[in-house]
């Protein structure tokens, strides 16, 4: 069992690494990728040569006898929600540290990027239901406090339901929010929640993948334990038929998941938790892709 000191050390390591990853460049790309909800009226000023005629406030112009134009400012501030899977399956790692560690690192990088840009950040930890919720607030101190709670949270031995945080947000908030859904998605079906939530919110899916998911390691006859239901199965991993069946089933599952995200116009980032894993690089690719698609 992990000691309290180990958890504190782990939390500190993630915090230090995340702060190192959140440079000015990444923070700027975040701001470009995730713009505010639009523009708000700011004030009026006298018309100057070269101003756009369509910006003229005709009511004020008629009342004063002088042309005035409306000035607007971008409504930059966003409400960001990070929904993180905390079931046992995401606590697994075959090569690198656990997927939970990587999910915590990505969560920290995203939350610090948002906090630097003045956005409010909220957190949802979920299993097959909501395990923890923190309303969106501003500030890096708030973000780091929740990170420590995430690191210290015991994994839940159930099948995850990524639909639960989406349904929760839809019921709780009527205004449009930005939601990052972080999971391995080895879960219950959640197509309906995905469909309805993506219509009302800006949704990004971040899939944490372990290399052993992609290709079953050849290790002879081994007992494979399902981390979510606790059941064990004897599997001959050297059997070519089993290898081929696993590969085909896994590929089919991934295609279906990809298709669901694409159908609902949801940005989908895959992060493989191997020795070459670079979460900052992966997030930069996501940010640039979003910024390009919105121009």
Helices and strands as residue ranges (DSSP letters): H 4-21, H 24-33, E 38-46, G 53-55, H 58-64, E 68-75, E 79-85, G 88-91, H 99-116, E 120-126, E 130-137, H 140-152, H 163-172, E 178-183, H 191-200, E 202-209, H 211-214, E 221-225, E 232-236, H 240-263, E 267-272, H 279-293
